[in-house]
Amino acid sequence: MYRLSIYDTQFTEEAAVLKHYGLDDLNPEYWEEEPDNRKSARYSLNDFSNGITGDELGDDNDPLGLKKSVLSQDIPGKTDLDDYDKEKSQILVGTKSFNPKFFLYKVHNDTPYEDLLRGAEFLKYTLDQKSEALRSLVQDNFDRFVSAKNTIDTVYGEMKSQSLNVENDYGVIRLNKALTEANERAEQLFGPVLTNRNKAEKIRSTLSVLEKYKYFFNLPSNLMDSIKQQKYDVAVRDYKKGKVVFDSTMGIEGTDTNGTGSYSSEKENDDTALTVQYKRVFEKVWLEVDKLMEEMKDQLFKQLTEPWRSMEEQEMTINMLLELEATEDPVWHYLDSQYKFIIDLLKESYKEQLSKIEDLKETLPTKNSNNDKDLAIRLRNSIRNVNIRDFDSLIAGKERDVQMWKAILEIVKSLSDLLLRCLPDFWKLSKSFMDGKFQKSPAVLSTNKRRRQGMDLRKVDQCEKMASGVIELYASFLSELFTLSPVPNEIPDTPTIKYEKPSFVPLQSDSVTTCYFLTRILNEMNECVNDINSINMASEASGTLSQLMDQTRWRFLEVICEAWNADAKNFHLLEDWTLDQDNREITNFLRNFHIFHKYNSRSAYKIASQNYLSSDKDNDKSVKIPENYLIKIKETFLNSLYAYLEGLVHLVFTEYTPLEPVIEREPTDIIHKSRIDPSQMDSRILLTISNLSNLKQLMIPRIVNQFENAYKCSMAEDTQALNTVVDQLDGILFEDYIKRKTEIVREIITNGILSSEIDWANISKPGEVHSFVYEALLSLVIVHAQISDIVKPLINRALTALLESMANDCLEAFQKVEKFSLGGMCQATLEIEFMNQTLSQFVTPHAQETLQLIYTTIEQLYDTSSGADRLDSELSSVKQLLVDGRKNTSLQFLCFKKPNKF
């Protein structure tokens, strides 16, 4: 016996392959079509086991004579070769496993019956021919068969006699012993060599595998390094590449790296198939890889819950988890954690800012400790800042109310900033999730779609609910802060519920400061709402924001209007009787009220306007203020004006008390006469009358016109009513001033005319003008000086009224005289004419008529029996005395002289 070497075995196999395929070389350069007889000669190892000889396998002719060959012309593939050999053995008549039924079914399943009958006759004829040929062969060679039989029997007998039996192993027992000894000797000599050779082959094979799959075996360490360095994209790329190697090596059908289809190739399996031992090694390596990737998935999921990361980074994380086909949906994991984070952040921010407001409230004075003067000082300072547009000073104030407003503004800004920082990214990712943006590869799509298809609609609805929940929480916080309520459709003529200042409004805050901060707060909210609406969220969220803005605007408008009215009622406290620099005949009080009224009116307009943030003037012209807003603002506008007018009267008849201690003025202040002495009632009345005149002629028309243009409404009747009230107040104040002055003049005139020192009936001839006339005129000079010093345009009106009153006083006094002598008549005429000529520019028709009545009264009381013949000479004397008197008093009464016109 002998052992075939590896090379002999390899040679035998190569020869069998060359013979089976009819090739001359194992590396042919081109394909040659095989002839039919070569195709029919192919056989498998199973044919030898069935006892088929080469000649029999070559006989593939149809025994029925109907077809050239019983074999199919289609060559099967590798995987079907065994089945093909089995079928062939059942249809070849020369094989032991020939099956007639299968033969007819496989070869002649479509042969007509008549042909099969002819084939049966042909088969019978063929068998007869073969039987005859076999009989002839036996007859011709019978002696040879007998001789062969004898020879065999002889050889068998000799073998038996030569110990070729079972006991002696048929004569080969010694040979077997020699071979066994040789084999044992060879095992001793060559066994270690062959063992080492096998080990070397195994090492060489292992090194080859290691070299070939070096990338795969280094994959765990590479992944570990990438994960430590947070190079997750590199880790995902290496993992996918390693998965392809693993699947192809293990012969697992999977998806290619591009996800475009599946691969499953027998050739790849042949090239990459490894032994079971190597496969176990690969599986252990891959288990380590899977463990590392699971840890990385946990890190990526944890990263999704970190809100400080950017949206781009989170999207990359989500895509990586989708590529890794994580069992949990990374998008939903991020949205859920982000939603909770936003909700908690809003709650925490609101709670923190609200606590600051509560702390400030504790430091504010109580309602009962409010002082009107303190509020007036705050209002005065705010108006000054608004006038010079120094809003920084307004915001930088250390007053408690400003600190309170800043805290409220800060809480709105904080909530709005948080909403704008978190919600757009949240909604953007939600939209991408709902639109299927994160379904990239078809493979991922197919698996994830099957896993989540039933949940998509629920999660889409949940995404919208979460976004709406954030909006509702934002709105609820602001509603709670500003104590919002539904906007009324109509405003009752008489409020049924007394207004109470909301808790968020500082008690000692003036209307200007309130307007400034409320418009800023609404500005912050409006910008936030506009930005949120621009991302096209669900209609439910937009409706919540719209309702929030409507209720906030109405609440702010209520607060502004009430503060506006309250400050207008106390505005008279701001009058410090400082003269206006541009018009010295009115006080700064008018200018301050105009600033106050204009700023509050504009603030109310900004609150009521739908698009008050727009910088486009054309758009502003098209703004339509809602009716309920217009009614509220118009009512406050008029009420504040009436309250202001009422305060003017209060100023006149109330002793002036400064808001703050008066600082002594410098000499230059006296020279420029920056203010009057407010302790004098006459000065207050005169300036107030001048203020009323300016109010009627300039300020009311201006602010009413501005209101009409802004709110697109008519206020003609309201303006008329305002002017009527102004005229009434003007009449009251002027009459009060004239009344007090006429009382002085009346006393002088009455005492002078009816004095016991003057006997009108016994005056012989006229002398100089009596002193009471000078005294009365000098009192008018004082009035003239007072008015000229304060309100010059009021001189004519005041002196005209005083002259008329003085004329009436003279008439009443002269009517009480019993009679006049010629001298007395001339003396009375002299004094009345002196008064008439001195005050000639102030003589009105009514005064002239009264003077004529005086002359008539004097003439009627003249006693004609006394010196009628001297009348002409006395009258001439009166004229001379009148000229002398006018000349002598020209300087004293210069102020009454009519100014020359150049």
MOJO-V414925 format. One record per residue. N is the residue number from 1. PHI is phi in whole degrees, 0 to 359 (* if undefined). PSI is psi in radians with two decimals (* if undefined). BURIAL is + if it has 16 or more other ideal C-beta (glycine too) atoms within 10 Angstrom, else -. Layout:
BEGIN
{{N,PHI,PSI,BURIAL} {N,PHI,PSI,BURIAL}}
END
This chain:
BEGIN
{{1,*,2.71,-} {2,213,2.78,-} {3,254,2.21,-} {4,291,2.36,-} {5,283,2.90,-} {6,299,-0.64,-} {7,288,-0.64,-} {8,295,-0.75,-} {9,299,-0.75,-} {10,297,-0.70,-} {11,295,-0.73,-} {12,298,-0.79,-} {13,297,-0.71,-} {14,296,-0.70,-} {15,297,-0.70,-} {16,296,-0.70,-} {17,296,-0.77,-} {18,298,-0.69,-} {19,289,-0.71,-} {20,294,-0.70,-} {21,262,0.04,-} {22,64,0.74,-} {23,252,2.70,-} {24,261,-0.30,-} {25,214,2.53,-} {26,287,-0.26,-} {27,238,1.23,-} {28,292,2.62,-} {29,264,-0.30,-} {30,208,2.85,-} {31,266,2.33,-} {32,246,2.31,-} {33,293,2.36,-} {34,276,2.43,-} {35,292,2.80,-} {36,297,-0.65,-} {37,292,-0.50,-} {38,287,-0.66,-} {39,298,-0.69,+} {40,286,-0.22,+} {41,269,-0.07,+} {42,291,2.55,+} {43,211,2.88,+} {44,245,3.05,+} {45,296,-0.43,-} {46,293,-0.48,-} {47,296,-0.68,+} {48,294,-0.61,-} {49,291,-0.40,-} {50,271,0.03,+} {51,79,0.47,-} {52,270,2.26,+} {53,273,2.96,-} {54,297,-0.71,-} {55,293,-0.69,-} {56,295,-0.72,+} {57,296,-0.49,+} {58,283,-0.29,+} {59,274,1.50,+} {60,252,0.33,+} {61,290,2.66,-} {62,286,2.09,+} {63,296,-0.34,+} {64,272,-0.15,+} {65,72,0.34,-} {66,264,-0.42,+} {67,228,2.72,-} {68,292,-0.67,-} {69,214,2.55,-} {70,272,-0.13,+} {71,272,2.55,+} {72,286,2.63,-} {73,278,-0.23,-} {74,279,2.21,-} {75,273,2.12,-} {76,289,2.82,-} {77,281,-3.11,-} {78,297,-0.74,-} {79,291,-0.35,-} {80,255,0.15,-} {81,293,-0.71,-} {82,297,-0.75,-} {83,296,-0.65,-} {84,294,-0.74,+} {85,296,-0.68,+} {86,296,-0.76,-} {87,295,-0.70,+} {88,297,-0.67,+} {89,293,-0.37,+} {90,270,-0.21,+} {91,248,-0.18,+} {92,272,2.19,+} {93,291,-0.29,-} {94,276,-0.03,+} {95,262,2.75,+} {96,289,-0.46,-} {97,265,0.36,+} {98,300,2.32,-} {99,237,1.92,-} {100,299,-0.74,-} {101,298,-0.80,-} {102,296,-0.62,-} {103,301,-0.86,+} {104,295,-0.69,-} {105,293,-0.71,-} {106,277,-0.71,-} {107,265,-0.71,+} {108,242,0.69,+} {109,289,-0.32,-} {110,243,0.23,-} {111,278,2.31,+} {112,298,2.76,-} {113,296,-0.70,-} {114,299,-0.71,-} {115,294,-0.65,-} {116,295,-0.63,-} {117,296,-0.77,-} {118,296,-0.65,-} {119,295,-0.64,+} {120,295,-0.70,-} {121,296,-0.71,-} {122,295,-0.70,-} {123,295,-0.73,-} {124,296,-0.72,-} {125,295,-0.69,-} {126,294,-0.76,-} {127,296,-0.68,-} {128,297,-0.74,-} {129,298,-0.75,-} {130,292,-0.66,-} {131,295,-0.69,-} {132,293,-0.70,-} {133,294,-0.67,-} {134,293,-0.68,-} {135,294,-0.73,-} {136,296,-0.67,-} {137,296,-0.71,-} {138,292,-0.73,-} {139,296,-0.76,-} {140,290,-0.43,-} {141,238,0.48,-} {142,295,-0.72,-} {143,296,-0.58,-} {144,293,-0.74,-} {145,299,-0.73,-} {146,294,-0.77,-} {147,298,-0.72,-} {148,295,-0.64,-} {149,294,-0.73,-} {150,295,-0.72,-} {151,299,-0.74,-} {152,296,-0.76,-} {153,296,-0.67,-} {154,295,-0.83,-} {155,299,-0.68,-} {156,294,-0.68,-} {157,293,-0.74,-} {158,298,-0.71,-} {159,299,-0.64,-} {160,292,-0.66,-} {161,286,-0.41,-} {162,265,0.48,-} {163,65,0.40,-} {164,274,1.24,-} {165,233,-3.03,-} {166,292,-0.67,-} {167,298,-0.67,-} {168,265,0.29,-} {169,56,0.65,-} {170,56,0.58,-} {171,91,0.02,-} {172,246,0.32,-} {173,294,-0.66,-} {174,289,-0.60,-} {175,294,-0.69,-} {176,297,-0.69,-} {177,295,-0.72,-} {178,296,-0.74,-} {179,294,-0.66,-} {180,295,-0.75,-} {181,297,-0.72,-} {182,297,-0.71,-} {183,296,-0.75,-} {184,295,-0.70,-} {185,296,-0.70,-} {186,294,-0.62,-} {187,295,-0.67,-} {188,293,-0.68,-} {189,281,-0.83,-} {190,258,-0.09,-} {191,302,-0.93,-} {192,300,-0.66,-} {193,297,-0.81,-} {194,295,-0.64,-} {195,297,-0.81,-} {196,297,-0.64,-} {197,295,-0.70,-} {198,296,-0.72,-} {199,298,-0.77,-} {200,299,-0.72,-} {201,297,-0.70,-} {202,295,-0.74,-} {203,296,-0.77,-} {204,299,-0.73,-} {205,295,-0.71,-} {206,295,-0.78,-} {207,299,-0.65,-} {208,296,-0.75,-} {209,295,-0.76,+} {210,298,-0.72,-} {211,292,-0.71,-} {212,293,-0.67,-} {213,248,0.68,+} {214,301,-0.76,-} {215,301,-0.74,-} {216,294,-0.77,+} {217,289,-0.42,-} {218,272,-0.06,-} {219,300,-0.80,+} {220,302,-0.79,+} {221,293,-0.69,-} {222,297,-0.74,+} {223,296,-0.71,+} {224,298,-0.75,+} {225,296,-0.76,-} {226,296,-0.70,+} {227,292,-0.71,+} {228,298,-0.66,-} {229,274,0.06,-} {230,59,0.55,-} {231,267,1.22,-} {232,292,-0.56,+} {233,295,-0.66,-} {234,294,-0.70,-} {235,297,-0.73,+} {236,295,-0.72,+} {237,296,-0.79,-} {238,295,-0.67,+} {239,297,-0.78,+} {240,295,-0.67,-} {241,294,-0.75,-} {242,295,-0.59,+} {243,295,-0.67,+} {244,297,-0.77,+} {245,298,-0.79,+} {246,297,-0.83,+} {247,297,-0.74,+} {248,291,-0.64,+} {249,291,-0.71,+} {250,277,-0.04,+} {251,72,0.52,+} {252,268,2.31,-} {253,284,2.22,-} {254,210,-2.70,-} {255,247,2.47,+} {256,288,3.02,-} {257,294,-0.45,-} {258,271,-0.12,-} {259,70,0.41,+} {260,266,-0.15,-} {261,174,-3.05,-} {262,252,2.75,-} {263,235,2.43,-} {264,199,1.73,-} {265,234,2.30,-} {266,295,-0.59,-} {267,295,-0.74,-} {268,297,-0.69,-} {269,298,-0.67,-} {270,294,-0.67,-} {271,284,-0.57,-} {272,251,-0.15,+} {273,298,2.32,-} {274,242,3.01,+} {275,291,2.88,-} {276,300,-0.64,-} {277,295,-0.79,-} {278,295,-0.64,+} {279,297,-0.64,-} {280,296,-0.68,-} {281,297,-0.79,+} {282,298,-0.67,+} {283,294,-0.68,-} {284,296,-0.75,-} {285,299,-0.74,+} {286,290,-0.56,+} {287,299,-0.69,-} {288,294,-0.70,-} {289,298,-0.81,+} {290,299,-0.67,-} {291,297,-0.78,-} {292,297,-0.72,+} {293,291,-0.58,+} {294,294,-0.69,-} {295,296,-0.68,-} {296,293,-0.66,+} {297,299,-0.72,+} {298,298,-0.72,-} {299,296,-0.70,-} {300,293,-0.70,+} {301,295,-0.66,+} {302,295,-0.64,-} {303,296,-0.56,+} {304,294,-0.39,+} {305,270,0.03,-} {306,268,1.85,-} {307,289,-0.30,+} {308,282,-0.17,-} {309,282,2.62,-} {310,288,2.84,-} {311,294,-0.67,-} {312,297,-0.71,-} {313,294,-0.69,-} {314,291,-0.62,+} {315,295,-0.70,+} {316,298,-0.72,+} {317,298,-0.77,+} {318,297,-0.77,+} {319,297,-0.67,+} {320,295,-0.73,+} {321,293,-0.60,+} {322,293,-0.68,+} {323,294,-0.57,+} {324,279,-0.04,+} {325,55,0.95,-} {326,296,2.56,+} {327,293,-0.64,-} {328,270,2.49,-} {329,289,1.99,+} {330,293,-0.59,+} {331,295,-0.82,+} {332,294,-0.63,+} {333,298,-0.77,+} {334,294,-0.82,+} {335,298,-0.74,+} {336,295,-0.80,+} {337,292,-0.66,+} {338,293,-0.66,+} {339,298,-0.83,+} {340,297,-0.68,-} {341,296,-0.79,-} {342,297,-0.78,+} {343,299,-0.82,-} {344,296,-0.67,-} {345,294,-0.75,+} {346,297,-0.76,+} {347,296,-0.77,-} {348,295,-0.77,-} {349,296,-0.77,+} {350,296,-0.76,+} {351,297,-0.75,-} {352,295,-0.82,-} {353,292,-0.62,+} {354,294,-0.62,+} {355,296,-0.61,-} {356,296,-0.71,+} {357,296,-0.73,+} {358,296,-0.67,-} {359,296,-0.69,-} {360,292,-0.65,+} {361,299,-0.61,-} {362,293,-0.46,-} {363,273,-0.21,-} {364,281,2.63,+} {365,292,2.72,-} {366,284,2.99,-} {367,298,-0.67,-} {368,289,-0.35,-} {369,267,0.13,-} {370,295,2.39,-} {371,241,2.20,-} {372,299,-0.60,-} {373,293,-0.71,-} {374,298,-0.73,-} {375,295,-0.67,+} {376,295,-0.70,+} {377,297,-0.76,+} {378,299,-0.74,+} {379,294,-0.73,+} {380,299,-0.77,+} {381,294,-0.68,+} {382,294,-0.71,+} {383,296,-0.69,+} {384,298,-0.75,-} {385,294,-0.69,+} {386,293,-0.67,+} {387,297,-0.69,-} {388,263,0.16,-} {389,56,0.65,-} {390,262,1.25,-} {391,286,-0.37,-} {392,296,-0.71,-} {393,293,-0.61,-} {394,297,-0.73,+} {395,283,-0.52,+} {396,276,0.07,-} {397,298,2.59,+} {398,267,0.03,-} {399,297,2.66,+} {400,296,-0.66,+} {401,292,-0.63,+} {402,295,-0.74,+} {403,299,-0.66,+} {404,295,-0.80,+} {405,296,-0.70,+} {406,296,-0.64,+} {407,293,-0.68,+} {408,293,-0.74,+} {409,298,-0.68,+} {410,294,-0.66,-} {411,292,-0.64,+} {412,291,-0.77,+} {413,297,-0.72,+} {414,297,-0.85,+} {415,295,-0.71,+} {416,292,-0.73,+} {417,296,-0.72,-} {418,298,-0.74,+} {419,297,-0.77,+} {420,288,-0.48,-} {421,282,-0.53,-} {422,254,-0.75,+} {423,292,-0.76,+} {424,302,-0.76,+} {425,295,-0.70,+} {426,299,-0.79,+} {427,289,-0.62,+} {428,299,-0.79,-} {429,291,-0.62,+} {430,297,-0.76,+} {431,297,-0.74,+} {432,298,-0.70,-} {433,296,-0.76,+} {434,290,-0.54,+} {435,274,-0.03,-} {436,76,0.47,-} {437,294,-0.52,-} {438,270,0.31,+} {439,256,1.57,-} {440,272,-1.17,-} {441,274,2.60,+} {442,301,-0.61,-} {443,295,-0.81,+} {444,296,-0.68,+} {445,298,-0.77,-} {446,295,-0.74,-} {447,286,-0.81,-} {448,291,-0.60,+} {449,295,-0.71,-} {450,294,-0.56,-} {451,280,-0.56,-} {452,242,0.02,-} {453,303,-0.72,-} {454,288,-0.22,-} {455,255,-0.17,-} {456,300,-0.87,-} {457,298,-0.69,-} {458,295,-0.71,-} {459,287,-0.59,+} {460,299,-0.82,-} {461,297,-0.67,-} {462,292,-0.65,+} {463,300,-0.79,+} {464,296,-0.67,+} {465,293,-0.67,-} {466,295,-0.77,+} {467,298,-0.76,+} {468,295,-0.59,+} {469,297,-0.69,-} {470,297,-0.78,+} {471,298,-0.77,+} {472,295,-0.64,+} {473,295,-0.76,+} {474,301,-0.80,+} {475,293,-0.66,+} {476,294,-0.67,-} {477,297,-0.80,+} {478,291,-0.61,+} {479,296,-0.71,+} {480,292,-0.71,-} {481,296,-0.76,+} {482,261,0.14,+} {483,45,1.02,-} {484,285,2.70,+} {485,214,2.86,-} {486,301,2.61,-} {487,280,2.19,+} {488,289,2.51,-} {489,283,-0.57,-} {490,228,2.62,-} {491,252,2.10,-} {492,294,2.63,-} {493,297,-0.69,-} {494,240,2.06,-} {495,301,2.33,-} {496,277,-0.44,-} {497,241,2.26,-} {498,293,2.36,-} {499,289,2.36,-} {500,238,2.32,-} {501,297,2.25,-} {502,301,2.71,-} {503,293,-0.42,-} {504,280,-0.20,+} {505,271,2.15,+} {506,300,2.44,+} {507,297,-0.69,+} {508,261,0.45,+} {509,274,2.32,+} {510,278,2.93,+} {511,291,-0.61,+} {512,293,-0.82,+} {513,297,-0.70,+} {514,299,-0.80,+} {515,299,-0.76,+} {516,299,-0.83,+} {517,285,-0.62,+} {518,293,-0.66,+} {519,292,-0.62,+} {520,291,-0.72,+} {521,298,-0.80,+} {522,294,-0.57,+} {523,298,-0.80,-} {524,299,-0.79,+} {525,294,-0.73,+} {526,294,-0.72,+} {527,297,-0.72,-} {528,297,-0.82,+} {529,296,-0.73,+} {530,298,-0.73,-} {531,293,-0.67,-} {532,293,-0.73,+} {533,294,-0.46,-} {534,290,-0.29,-} {535,269,0.11,+} {536,57,1.06,-} {537,279,-3.11,+} {538,296,2.67,+} {539,298,-0.52,-} {540,297,-0.74,-} {541,293,-0.73,+} {542,297,-0.67,+} {543,296,-0.67,-} {544,297,-0.76,+} {545,293,-0.70,+} {546,297,-0.75,-} {547,295,-0.70,-} {548,301,-0.80,+} {549,293,-0.70,+} {550,298,-0.83,-} {551,293,-0.63,+} {552,293,-0.75,+} {553,298,-0.72,+} {554,292,-0.73,+} {555,298,-0.78,+} {556,296,-0.65,+} {557,295,-0.71,+} {558,300,-0.80,+} {559,297,-0.77,+} {560,296,-0.79,+} {561,296,-0.73,+} {562,293,-0.73,+} {563,294,-0.65,+} {564,300,-0.87,+} {565,297,-0.76,+} {566,298,-0.76,+} {567,291,-0.59,+} {568,296,-0.64,+} {569,293,-0.57,+} {570,257,0.19,+} {571,293,-0.46,+} {572,299,-0.36,+} {573,292,-0.29,+} {574,278,-0.17,+} {575,287,1.97,+} {576,249,0.17,+} {577,60,0.53,+} {578,275,2.31,-} {579,285,2.59,+} {580,290,2.41,+} {581,292,-0.55,-} {582,272,-0.46,-} {583,221,1.83,-} {584,285,-0.01,-} {585,261,0.04,+} {586,228,2.94,+} {587,259,2.91,+} {588,295,-0.23,+} {589,304,-0.70,+} {590,294,-0.82,+} {591,298,-0.75,+} {592,297,-0.69,+} {593,292,-0.64,+} {594,297,-0.74,+} {595,297,-0.82,+} {596,301,-0.85,+} {597,291,-0.73,+} {598,294,-0.75,+} {599,294,-0.75,+} {600,294,-0.67,+} {601,295,-0.73,+} {602,294,-0.69,-} {603,297,-0.73,+} {604,298,-0.66,+} {605,295,-0.73,+} {606,298,-0.69,+} {607,293,-0.74,+} {608,282,-0.43,+} {609,285,2.43,+} {610,290,-0.68,-} {611,239,0.88,-} {612,293,-0.26,+} {613,280,-0.22,-} {614,293,2.40,-} {615,266,-0.01,-} {616,275,2.02,-} {617,295,-0.60,-} {618,296,-0.65,-} {619,293,-0.64,-} {620,297,-0.57,-} {621,293,-0.43,-} {622,267,0.08,-} {623,288,2.32,+} {624,248,2.01,-} {625,282,2.29,+} {626,303,2.59,+} {627,299,-0.76,-} {628,294,-0.60,+} {629,293,-0.76,+} {630,297,-0.75,+} {631,298,-0.77,-} {632,296,-0.79,+} {633,290,-0.74,+} {634,296,-0.72,+} {635,299,-0.77,-} {636,293,-0.67,+} {637,303,-0.84,+} {638,287,-0.74,+} {639,300,-0.68,-} {640,293,-0.62,+} {641,293,-0.77,+} {642,295,-0.67,-} {643,295,-0.63,+} {644,295,-0.76,+} {645,296,-0.69,+} {646,297,-0.64,+} {647,293,-0.52,+} {648,297,-0.78,+} {649,296,-0.68,+} {650,298,-0.65,-} {651,299,-0.69,+} {652,291,-0.79,+} {653,262,0.22,-} {654,239,2.44,-} {655,298,2.32,-} {656,287,2.28,+} {657,232,2.06,-} {658,294,2.64,-} {659,294,-0.65,-} {660,229,2.78,-} {661,305,2.37,-} {662,284,2.28,-} {663,271,2.31,-} {664,302,2.30,-} {665,281,2.63,-} {666,280,2.88,-} {667,303,-0.68,-} {668,298,-0.54,-} {669,295,-0.63,-} {670,287,-0.69,-} {671,298,-0.83,-} {672,280,-0.13,-} {673,51,1.13,-} {674,285,-0.33,+} {675,204,2.82,+} {676,262,3.11,+} {677,273,1.81,-} {678,288,-0.10,+} {679,285,-0.33,-} {680,274,2.12,-} {681,295,-0.65,+} {682,299,-0.73,+} {683,297,-0.72,+} {684,295,-0.71,+} {685,294,-0.79,+} {686,298,-0.79,+} {687,293,-0.63,+} {688,293,-0.71,+} {689,299,-0.73,+} {690,295,-0.69,+} {691,298,-0.73,+} {692,297,-0.69,+} {693,297,-0.80,+} {694,295,-0.64,+} {695,299,-0.77,+} {696,288,-0.73,+} {697,279,-0.60,-} {698,241,-0.97,-} {699,290,-0.85,+} {700,299,-0.85,+} {701,302,-0.65,-} {702,292,-0.89,-} {703,289,-0.55,+} {704,292,-0.72,+} {705,297,-0.73,-} {706,298,-0.71,-} {707,295,-0.79,+} {708,298,-0.73,-} {709,293,-0.66,-} {710,286,-0.75,+} {711,260,0.03,+} {712,56,0.91,-} {713,217,2.91,-} {714,253,2.40,-} {715,231,0.58,+} {716,298,-0.84,-} {717,295,-0.68,-} {718,294,-0.66,+} {719,295,-0.72,+} {720,297,-0.72,-} {721,295,-0.69,-} {722,297,-0.79,+} {723,297,-0.64,-} {724,298,-0.77,-} {725,295,-0.70,+} {726,298,-0.77,+} {727,297,-0.71,-} {728,297,-0.79,-} {729,296,-0.69,+} {730,298,-0.77,+} {731,296,-0.70,-} {732,297,-0.82,-} {733,292,-0.74,+} {734,294,-0.74,+} {735,296,-0.65,-} {736,296,-0.76,+} {737,295,-0.83,+} {738,294,-0.63,+} {739,299,-0.78,-} {740,292,-0.61,-} {741,286,-0.68,+} {742,292,-0.51,+} {743,298,-0.69,-} {744,295,-0.82,+} {745,295,-0.72,+} {746,299,-0.73,+} {747,297,-0.72,-} {748,295,-0.81,+} {749,293,-0.81,+} {750,296,-0.82,+} {751,296,-0.63,-} {752,290,-0.79,+} {753,287,-0.74,+} {754,264,0.22,-} {755,292,2.57,-} {756,291,-0.25,-} {757,286,-0.35,-} {758,249,2.07,+} {759,251,1.69,-} {760,295,-0.41,+} {761,276,-0.26,-} {762,242,0.15,-} {763,288,2.15,+} {764,285,-0.76,-} {765,208,2.76,+} {766,289,2.51,+} {767,242,-2.63,-} {768,287,2.87,-} {769,297,2.38,+} {770,294,2.72,+} {771,294,-0.53,-} {772,296,-0.51,+} {773,292,-0.79,+} {774,298,-0.71,+} {775,297,-0.74,+} {776,295,-0.77,+} {777,293,-0.63,+} {778,294,-0.57,-} {779,295,-0.61,+} {780,289,-0.57,+} {781,299,-0.73,+} {782,298,-0.75,-} {783,297,-0.73,+} {784,299,-0.77,+} {785,295,-0.70,-} {786,295,-0.81,+} {787,291,-0.71,+} {788,299,-0.61,-} {789,286,-0.41,-} {790,247,-1.00,+} {791,224,1.52,+} {792,301,-0.72,-} {793,298,-0.22,-} {794,271,-0.05,+} {795,299,-0.92,+} {796,301,-0.78,-} {797,296,-0.76,-} {798,291,-0.85,+} {799,292,-0.58,+} {800,299,-0.82,+} {801,296,-0.69,+} {802,292,-0.67,+} {803,296,-0.76,+} {804,298,-0.74,+} {805,295,-0.75,+} {806,296,-0.64,+} {807,296,-0.74,+} {808,296,-0.67,+} {809,296,-0.74,+} {810,297,-0.73,+} {811,298,-0.80,+} {812,296,-0.70,+} {813,291,-0.80,+} {814,294,-0.53,+} {815,293,-0.35,-} {816,274,-0.19,-} {817,284,2.40,+} {818,288,-0.87,-} {819,200,2.80,-} {820,241,2.40,+} {821,279,3.10,+} {822,299,-0.77,+} {823,294,-0.69,+} {824,295,-0.71,+} {825,298,-0.76,+} {826,294,-0.66,+} {827,296,-0.76,+} {828,296,-0.68,+} {829,294,-0.70,+} {830,301,-0.84,+} {831,292,-0.70,+} {832,291,-0.69,+} {833,291,-0.62,+} {834,298,-0.78,+} {835,296,-0.74,+} {836,297,-0.83,+} {837,288,-0.64,-} {838,296,-0.68,+} {839,254,0.56,+} {840,298,-0.64,-} {841,287,-0.17,-} {842,252,0.11,+} {843,281,2.13,+} {844,260,2.89,-} {845,307,-0.68,-} {846,294,-0.74,-} {847,294,-0.70,+} {848,298,-0.68,-} {849,294,-0.69,-} {850,295,-0.71,+} {851,297,-0.68,+} {852,296,-0.66,-} {853,296,-0.60,+} {854,296,-0.84,+} {855,301,-0.73,+} {856,295,-0.76,-} {857,299,-0.72,+} {858,296,-0.75,+} {859,296,-0.67,-} {860,292,-0.55,-} {861,270,0.04,+} {862,286,2.32,+} {863,271,1.80,+} {864,292,-0.20,-} {865,279,-0.14,-} {866,250,1.77,+} {867,65,0.82,+} {868,290,-0.45,-} {869,289,-0.30,-} {870,262,0.20,-} {871,299,-0.80,-} {872,294,-0.76,-} {873,292,-0.58,-} {874,290,-0.67,+} {875,294,-0.64,+} {876,295,-0.65,-} {877,294,-0.65,+} {878,297,-0.71,+} {879,296,-0.70,-} {880,292,-0.71,-} {881,297,-0.63,+} {882,293,-0.70,+} {883,293,-0.77,-} {884,296,-0.73,-} {885,296,-0.71,+} {886,295,-0.67,-} {887,291,-0.72,-} {888,289,-0.44,-} {889,250,0.31,+} {890,297,-0.62,-} {891,284,-0.70,-} {892,298,-0.64,-} {893,248,0.51,+} {894,297,-0.53,-} {895,296,-0.38,-} {896,274,-0.10,+} {897,287,2.41,-} {898,291,2.24,-} {899,294,2.52,-} {900,287,2.52,-} {901,258,2.16,-} {902,265,*,-}}
END
